[in-house]
């Protein structure tokens, strides 16, 4: 007899915790960018920005699970994290409710930030929520049409990083925008390796991700370019702003096994470990980068 996972473990798995560095890193880096600027770090606003980012990430993951499940894109044979709806473990309506609750938490925290900083944040927040839901939901799920990487780069890179700096110093800075590019490239690397793993299943299901459109080989090249590119942009870009961006290179040794496996042709279940390693590299590199920025503010 096979034991069913507990309810708590199911919901945690459905939230896809390995993707959460994509929400944490931009807020930490954006806060480090605020150090040394007029007004400096405002911790209460930084915490609210973190709530927004984490709630959006979890909401996207649940919404993706729901949309793929009801469309029949996922099934129990898919490789990778458990699919709550596709595997029949949780009813679709409950997963949709979880996504809605997550997005509501993000919206409430965003409203508080808008009240503190300026109502111009409402437009940014509304765009982020629409983009998060539209990734695999709505009449044109752009994640099915090869545009998911654009969403990740913009909202979990540029917007989350520069936005975190903005809510604290109330201006856009060159350093936060450069840092947003680096963070966005790391976040894209997570999505690229995830979609690389899912090429066979997505192709069969008619899900035309960028990885499906490019094919196996070019997707592997893209993964290397965006992951290594993030470290390069952080190092050079922050250096041009007089800050110690080279500390981001602490994440490169962590990334090397993932880069090696992808170049060597790892497939299927092997890429689950690559995804976890990529997330660790993003986390280590991002935290080290933020530390370097803060110490040289």
N, C-alpha and C positions, 0 to 999 in steps of 0.2 A: 504494500500500500504506500502511495506517495503522499507525503505530508504537504498540505497546502500552506503557502506562506501566510504569516499572520497579516491581519488587516494593516497594522502599522508598517510592517516591512514592505507591503505592496505599495502603499502610498509613498513611502520614501523612495522605493525603486522607481516608481512612476515619475517622481520629481527629478530623476536623473542627476543625483548629486555630483557626478563627475563633471557636469557642465557648469557648476556654480562658480568656479574660478573666473569664468567669463563675465560674471556679474560683480564679483568681489574686486578683481584687479583694477578695473577702470576707476572705481571709487577711491581705492587706496592711492593710485597714481594721481588722480585728479586732486585729491587732498594734498598730496606732496607738492604738486604744482602750485597750490595756493600758498604754501609756506614761502615766506619772503616777499610776498606781494602785499600791497597796502590792504590792511584789514586782516590779512593772514588767515589761519585756519579757524573755522568756527565749527566746533565738534558736533553741536546739535544738528546743524545743517548737513554735515557729513554723514551722520547716522541716518537722517531722513533720506539722503541720496542713496545710501546702501540699501535701505528698506525698499525703495523704488526699484533699484536694479535687481535685487534678489527676487522680489515678488514678480517682476516682469519675466525673469528667466524661468522661474517655476511655472508661471502661467503659460508661457510659450510651450514648455515641455508637456504640460497637461493638455493644452489645446491641440498640439501636434498629435499626441496619443489619441485624443478623441476623434479628430478629423481623419487620420489615417485608418482608425478602426472602423468608423462608420462607412468610409469609402471602400473598405476591403483591401486597402494597400498593405496593411499588416496582417499577419497570421501567426499561429503558434510556431511555425517553422522558421521565422525570421531570425537572423543572427543579431546578437546585441542585447541591450537592456530589455527587461520584461516590458511588453506592451499590455497595458491594463485592459483596453477594450479589445484589441485584436486577438488576445489570448483568451478572452471570455472570462477573465478573472474579476472584472468590475464592470458594472453596467455603464453604458455610454453616457447616460444622463448624469450619473454621479461624477464622472471624470470631467464632463463639461461644467458641472457646478464647481468643482475644485479649481478649474481654470478661471471661472468667473470670480470666485472668491479671491484668488491670487491677484487678478487684474484690479479688483476693487481695492485691495490693500495698497497696491501701487498707486492707484488714483488718489486715494485719501492722503497718503504721504506726499504725493505730488502737489495736491491742493494746499497742504500746509506750507510746503516750500514756496508755492506761488504767492501765498499770503505774506510770507516773510520777505521774499525777494522781489517779486514783480509778477504781474499777471501775464506777461509775455511767455512765461513758462507753460501756460495752459496750452498754447498752440503746439509746443514741443511735446508735451505730455500726451495730448490727443493723437498726435502723429505716431508716437511710440506705441500707444495702445492699439490703434488701428493696424499698424504694421505687424504687431505681435499676433493679433487675431488673424490677420490676413495671410500669415505665413503659410498655413495649410488650410485655413478656413475661408468662407465666403465664396462668391461666384468665380473669382480668379485667384486661386491659391498660388501665389507667386513662387513659393518654395518648390512647387511642382513644375515650374517653368524655368529653372536655372537661375533664379534671382535671390535665393536665400543668402548667398554670401554677401550680396550688396546690403541686405538688411542687417546682417550681423556686423559688418564693417562699420556701417553708419551709426547704428544705435548702440551696439556694445563696444564700439571703439570711439569714434568722434564724439557722439552725443553724450555718452555716459562719462567719458573722461573730461572733456571740455566743459560739460554741463556741471559736473561736480565742482570743478574750479569756479565756474561762474556763480553758482549759488552761494559761494563763500566770499569771493572778492568782487562780485557783481560786474565783471567784465571778462571778455574773451581774451586769452593771452596766447601768444605764439607758442610758448612752451606746452600749454595744455593741448593745443591743436596737433602739434608734432607728436606729443605723447599719445594722443588719441589715434593717430595713424599706426604707431607701433602696437598699441593694445588691440586695435582693430584687426591687425594682421594676425596676431596670436589667436584671437577669437575665431577668425576665419579658418585657421589651421585646424581647430577642433571640428568645425563643420565639414571641412574637406575630407578629413580622415574618416569621419562618421559616414559620409556619403560614399566614400571609396569602398568601405566595407559593405555598403548596401547596394552597390551597383547591380548585382544579379537580381535581387528581389525587386528593386525599384524598376528595373528594365521590364521585368515580367508583369509588374503591376501598372505599367504605363506612367510612372512617376519620373518626369524628365528633369531630374536635378542637374546641376552643372556637371557633376561627375559622370552622369549617364551621357550627357551631351558630348563631353570631352573624350570619354573613354578612359580605360584603366591607366595606360602609360602617361598621358598628359596630366591626369589628375594627380599622379604621384609627383610629377615635376612641380605642379602647382603647390602641393603640400610643402615641399622643400623650400620653394621660393617664399611663400608667405611666412612660414615659421622662422626661417633664417632671416628673412627680410625684417621681421619685427625686431629682432635683436640689433640689426644694423641701423634701422631708423632710430631706435632708442639711443644707441651709442653715439651716433653722429649728430642727430637732431638736438639732443639735450646738450651735447658738447658745444654746438654752435650758439646755444643760449647761455653758455657759461656754467652749466650744471653737469654733475658727474653721472652721465648716462651709461658709462661703461660698466657700472655695477650690474646692469641687466644681464651681462654676459654670464653671471652666476647660474642662470637658467640653461645655458647652452650645453654644459655637460649632462644635465638631466635629459635634455632633448636628444642627445646623440643616439641612444638605443632606438628611439622611435624613428629617427631619420634613417638609421641603418636598416631597420626592419622594412620600412616603406620602400626604400631603394632596392632592397633584396627581394621584394615581391610578396611580402606577407599578405595573406588573404583571410577572409572570413573571420573565424574566432580569434585568429592571431592579431587582428586589428583591434580587438577589444582592449587588449593590453596596450597597444599603441595609443589608443584614445586616452587611456588613463595616464600614460607617460606624458602625453602632450599637455594634458591638464596640469600635471605636476610641474612641467617645465614652464608653463605660463604662470603658474602661481609663484614658483621660486624666482623666475626672472622678473615678474612684475613687482613682487615685494622688495627684491633687492634693488630694482630700479627706483622704486619709491623712496627707499632708504637713502640712496645716493642723492636723489633730488632734494630730500629734506635736509640732509647734512650739508649740502652746498648751497642752501638757500641764502 
